[in-house]
Amino acid sequence: MNIREELDIRAKHVEEILGQFLPLGIGTQKTIFDAMNYSLLAGGKRIRPIIMEESYKMFAQKNGVSTNAINAFMSAMEMIHTYSLVHDDLPAMDNDEYRRGKKTTHAVYGEAMGILAGDALLNYAFETAAEAFDDEEVNVSYLKAYQVLASKAGAYGMIGGQVVDIETENMPAEQVSLARLTYIHQLKTAALLEASLMIGAILGGATPEEVCIMECIGQRVGVAFQIQDDILDVTSTMEVLGKPIGSDEKNNKVTYVTLVGLEKAREEVARLSKEAVELLDELSVNSEFLREVVLYLIHREK
């Protein structure tokens, strides 16, 4: 399996699904729809909806389950992830003008509209997920999936991680511990990966124990993913990465690389990814593709 080619194919598949849920760009408030769609269609790896669908397929095949609800949740997840990037790029946050090789939303539409575009995407994500409840065969798994989506995106998940991240930036570097940095990564980055794997498993009929294992996998992959992102911020180029490098240093941000160095950071990525694969092996499902995705995240260049 050529994982990069397979991911590209699946990303296009996600974008086809996403296209079914995009807001119509009409009405007096047309600008907000344009900004939302600009943000959503700016490219990206679509990793979260991809692994959500794969998690669903793994368990659905095993349990004989079939539901179209997965499409609404995949789209909602990508909207939440995209809104977080729109807000992350704002002048009050990372102040980045490029994302995925293109101008960021606030750079194109202005800061105020960038804030509103992020707000609109977050709200629209839950409108989209709620469309799953129109299914004639709606069941309790939809409610559980919706709860996971809400909790992992909120103050106990991604937003909570962002809060601690911002507060940490104002701390003296010598006071920032590895434990605090790991906590930030677990919430800010891993929470949505956990949610993606958990929602797919829930809709695929997984047991509570299996959903818990998927959450643990997502946590490890998420932290490893963020450490790799920190590594790339030091070692990559803007042409390869699609956004300015050295932003962490520019913002005096403490990362795994600044705390333990490049080599130990790379070792931590490998350790966490190995643990994620071992957890996958505990499940009695066909997880070949998901395993390849985990390994790809270790060696990715952007």
Disulfide bonds with the S-S distance in Angstrom:
none
